[in-house]
Amino acid sequence: MLALLKKDLLLNSWLSYSSFCLFILGAYITILSPYISFFISFFAFCYSVFYSDDRYRVNQFIISLPIKRKTMIQSRYLYCMLIVVLIIVLQKVYMLLLSPILPGHYYIYGWRDMVLLLCIGFLAIAIAIPILHMVRAIYAFVIFMVLNSIFTFFLLDELVKVLHLKDEIIFNKLDAGFVLLLEKYIPYYPYIVLPTVTGIILYFSMLLTVKIFNTKNC
């Protein structure tokens, strides 16, 4: 599994990783919503691996090796989860280093934000990976854009309500609403309930993906 994880990590060049770090840095300095930069970075890095596999038929080669298909799927989940963790940690480091020296209001993740983002990222993985194994990556991209548009429409409305924004919508001020929204809909032990539910969904998602992968030709 470690070899497969290393393969996924090396699919992106060091230039890509450097650009990724600079993007998150630039996004924070320009007061782009950290939640938005998280979603952009997460999608770009995770989708690129699947697109590369699909384009160059990498899985056809890998399944010819003495490697269990279940292990292939587990390594891909692990890669995406690792990307989620790395993005959040990098954002937090930038926040701690830059917020004291930069003028203006800069949002800083608290532990509740970090738990919520981890769960959001893991839930996105649980939804996206089965789809990416059912259809070609380019078609999955279209599906993700449609789902994202629908999700954003309803989420934006809920954030505006929970933050009591009436006259105007300032996207950079919406970050604080995510935690409030979670605590509104899960009033009792939200930071225990959400991770528990996320873990269960992620587990069944992995089982589903293994079943899909075993029944299709790569």
TASULVEN-V52197 format. One record per backbone hydrogen bond with DSSP energy under -0.5 kcal/mol. NH is the residue of the N-H (numbers start at 1). CO is the residue of the C=O. Records with the same first field share a line. If there is no record, write none. Layout:
NH = CO, CO
//
This chain:
5 = 1
6 = 2
7 = 3
8 = 4
9 = 5
10 = 6
11 = 7, 8
12 = 8, 9
17 = 13
18 = 14
19 = 15
20 = 16
21 = 17
22 = 18
23 = 19
24 = 20
25 = 21
26 = 22
27 = 23
28 = 24
29 = 25
30 = 26
31 = 28
32 = 27
37 = 33
38 = 34
39 = 35
40 = 36
41 = 37
42 = 38
43 = 39
44 = 40
45 = 41
46 = 42
47 = 43
48 = 44
49 = 45
50 = 46
51 = 47
52 = 48
53 = 49
54 = 50
55 = 51
56 = 52
57 = 53
58 = 53
60 = 57
61 = 57, 58
62 = 58
63 = 59
64 = 61
65 = 62
67 = 65
72 = 68
73 = 69
74 = 70
75 = 71
76 = 72
77 = 73
78 = 74
79 = 75
80 = 76
81 = 77
82 = 78
83 = 79
84 = 80
85 = 81
86 = 82
87 = 83
88 = 84
89 = 85
90 = 86
91 = 87
92 = 88
93 = 89
94 = 90
95 = 91
96 = 92
97 = 93
98 = 94
99 = 95
101 = 98
102 = 98
106 = 104
114 = 110
115 = 111
116 = 112
117 = 113
118 = 114
119 = 115
120 = 116
121 = 117
122 = 118
123 = 119
124 = 120
125 = 121
126 = 122
127 = 123
128 = 124
129 = 125
131 = 127
132 = 128
133 = 129
134 = 130, 131
135 = 131
140 = 136
141 = 137
142 = 138
143 = 139
144 = 140
145 = 141
146 = 142
147 = 143
148 = 144
149 = 145
150 = 146
151 = 147
152 = 148
153 = 149
154 = 150
155 = 151
156 = 152
157 = 153
158 = 154
159 = 155
160 = 156
161 = 157
162 = 158
163 = 159
164 = 160, 161
165 = 160
166 = 164
170 = 168
171 = 169
173 = 170
174 = 171
177 = 174
178 = 174, 175
179 = 175
180 = 176
181 = 177
182 = 178
183 = 179
184 = 180
185 = 181
186 = 182
189 = 187
192 = 189
193 = 189
194 = 190
196 = 192
197 = 193
198 = 194
199 = 195
200 = 196
201 = 197
202 = 198
203 = 199
204 = 200
205 = 201
206 = 202
207 = 203
208 = 204
209 = 205
210 = 206
211 = 207
212 = 208
213 = 209
214 = 210
215 = 211, 212
216 = 212, 213
//
